[in-house]
């Protein structure tokens, strides 16, 4: 006889909050880039990794143990061109969430998207 484990979906208080995710992203962007940061290609690689790691660590600190967090950071210099970004994901709209925050100045832009995916 086999027994199957039943995993319940998260309660309201155990769900990832898009609003809280946006707050965390904004805080990390402000702490790392501030208002006076100037874009250099040498710094961009290090800053994208640091921002990604900082956001992911703070999301983990929320204590949502059944969630997996993924963070994508795009950091670029503004030199007159345009840019379009898109995404496609498969997920459970009742439990999973994402948040995107774009920060920048006349010199650069920094787009951070965080995904929270519930692990059943």
PAVEX-331167 format. One record per residue (C-alpha): residue number from 1; chain; x, y, z. Coordinates in pm, whole numbers. Layout:
+-------+------+--------+--------+--------+
! lumpa ! guza !      x !      y !      z !
+-------+------+--------+--------+--------+
!   NUM !    A !      X !      Y !      Z !
...
+-------+------+--------+--------+--------+
END
This chain:
+-------+------+--------+--------+--------+
! lumpa ! guza !      x !      y !      z !
+-------+------+--------+--------+--------+
!     1 !    A !      0 !      0 !      0 !
!     2 !    A !    143 !    337 !    -97 !
!     3 !    A !     79 !    661 !     81 !
!     4 !    A !     78 !    987 !   -103 !
!     5 !    A !    176 !   1306 !     70 !
!     6 !    A !    -67 !   1590 !     27 !
!     7 !    A !     91 !   1930 !      4 !
!     8 !    A !   -144 !   2213 !     81 !
!     9 !    A !   -122 !   2543 !   -105 !
!    10 !    A !      7 !   2831 !    106 !
!    11 !    A !   -230 !   3028 !    327 !
!    12 !    A !   -274 !   3401 !    269 !
!    13 !    A !      4 !   3484 !    518 !
!    14 !    A !    243 !   3235 !    359 !
!    15 !    A !    216 !   3374 !      5 !
!    16 !    A !    479 !   3591 !   -156 !
!    17 !    A !    360 !   3951 !   -177 !
!    18 !    A !    426 !   4144 !   -497 !
!    19 !    A !    423 !   4470 !   -299 !
!    20 !    A !    684 !   4346 !    -52 !
!    21 !    A !    896 !   4213 !   -338 !
!    22 !    A !    887 !   4558 !   -504 !
!    23 !    A !    990 !   4726 !   -176 !
!    24 !    A !   1289 !   4494 !   -141 !
!    25 !    A !   1399 !   4554 !   -500 !
!    26 !    A !   1373 !   4933 !   -458 !
!    27 !    A !   1573 !   4923 !   -133 !
!    28 !    A !   1851 !   4716 !   -290 !
!    29 !    A !   1868 !   4934 !   -603 !
!    30 !    A !   1888 !   5250 !   -391 !
!    31 !    A !   2155 !   5105 !   -161 !
!    32 !    A !   2373 !   4982 !   -448 !
!    33 !    A !   2322 !   5251 !   -712 !
!    34 !    A !   2181 !   5552 !   -526 !
!    35 !    A !   2117 !   5873 !   -714 !
!    36 !    A !   2474 !   5958 !   -817 !
!    37 !    A !   2604 !   5628 !   -957 !
!    38 !    A !   2763 !   5657 !  -1302 !
!    39 !    A !   2761 !   5369 !  -1548 !
!    40 !    A !   3087 !   5202 !  -1647 !
!    41 !    A !   3100 !   4868 !  -1826 !
!    42 !    A !   3365 !   4746 !  -1581 !
!    43 !    A !   3132 !   4802 !  -1284 !
!    44 !    A !   2815 !   4676 !  -1453 !
!    45 !    A !   2900 !   4306 !  -1423 !
!    46 !    A !   2983 !   4332 !  -1054 !
!    47 !    A !   2678 !   4544 !   -973 !
!    48 !    A !   2435 !   4313 !  -1155 !
!    49 !    A !   2564 !   4014 !   -958 !
!    50 !    A !   2559 !   4203 !   -627 !
!    51 !    A !   2207 !   4340 !   -682 !
!    52 !    A !   2080 !   3996 !   -783 !
!    53 !    A !   2237 !   3828 !   -479 !
!    54 !    A !   2113 !   4100 !   -239 !
!    55 !    A !   1754 !   4081 !   -367 !
!    56 !    A !   1754 !   3700 !   -355 !
!    57 !    A !   1894 !   3693 !      0 !
!    58 !    A !   1639 !   3944 !    127 !
!    59 !    A !   1355 !   3752 !    -34 !
!    60 !    A !   1479 !   3435 !    137 !
!    61 !    A !   1482 !   3626 !    468 !
!    62 !    A !   1103 !   3661 !    439 !
!    63 !    A !   1082 !   3304 !    567 !
!    64 !    A !    873 !   3163 !    283 !
!    65 !    A !   1046 !   2826 !    290 !
!    66 !    A !    846 !   2657 !     13 !
!    67 !    A !    924 !   2934 !   -239 !
!    68 !    A !   1209 !   2937 !   -488 !
!    69 !    A !   1325 !   3287 !   -582 !
!    70 !    A !   1480 !   3383 !   -914 !
!    71 !    A !   1617 !   3730 !   -988 !
!    72 !    A !   1706 !   3883 !  -1325 !
!    73 !    A !   1897 !   4212 !  -1342 !
!    74 !    A !   1955 !   4418 !  -1655 !
!    75 !    A !   2189 !   4715 !  -1615 !
!    76 !    A !   2271 !   4933 !  -1913 !
!    77 !    A !   2395 !   5271 !  -2020 !
!    78 !    A !   2157 !   5518 !  -2178 !
!    79 !    A !   2309 !   5643 !  -2502 !
!    80 !    A !   2002 !   5726 !  -2706 !
!    81 !    A !   1873 !   5388 !  -2818 !
!    82 !    A !   1546 !   5227 !  -2716 !
!    83 !    A !   1492 !   4887 !  -2559 !
!    84 !    A !   1203 !   4646 !  -2524 !
!    85 !    A !   1196 !   4367 !  -2268 !
!    86 !    A !    954 !   4077 !  -2242 !
!    87 !    A !    907 !   3756 !  -2049 !
!    88 !    A !    706 !   3435 !  -2063 !
!    89 !    A !    657 !   3201 !  -1771 !
!    90 !    A !    453 !   2898 !  -1677 !
!    91 !    A !    327 !   2905 !  -1322 !
!    92 !    A !     42 !   2883 !  -1078 !
!    93 !    A !   -124 !   3223 !  -1067 !
!    94 !    A !   -271 !   3145 !   -723 !
!    95 !    A !     66 !   3099 !   -552 !
!    96 !    A !    343 !   3240 !   -773 !
!    97 !    A !    427 !   3607 !   -824 !
!    98 !    A !    674 !   3844 !   -985 !
!    99 !    A !    774 !   4206 !   -941 !
!   100 !    A !    969 !   4437 !  -1170 !
!   101 !    A !   1123 !   4769 !  -1069 !
!   102 !    A !   1315 !   4999 !  -1304 !
!   103 !    A !   1557 !   5245 !  -1148 !
!   104 !    A !   1781 !   5487 !  -1329 !
!   105 !    A !   1913 !   5829 !  -1413 !
!   106 !    A !   2008 !   6018 !  -1727 !
!   107 !    A !   2317 !   5794 !  -1747 !
!   108 !    A !   2186 !   5438 !  -1687 !
!   109 !    A !   1887 !   5211 !  -1628 !
!   110 !    A !   1857 !   4912 !  -1398 !
!   111 !    A !   1567 !   4671 !  -1440 !
!   112 !    A !   1523 !   4407 !  -1171 !
!   113 !    A !   1262 !   4132 !  -1196 !
!   114 !    A !   1213 !   3888 !   -909 !
!   115 !    A !   1006 !   3571 !   -943 !
!   116 !    A !    865 !   3372 !   -651 !
!   117 !    A !    763 !   3018 !   -743 !
!   118 !    A !    587 !   2794 !   -491 !
!   119 !    A !    729 !   2440 !   -469 !
!   120 !    A !    453 !   2183 !   -426 !
+-------+------+--------+--------+--------+
END
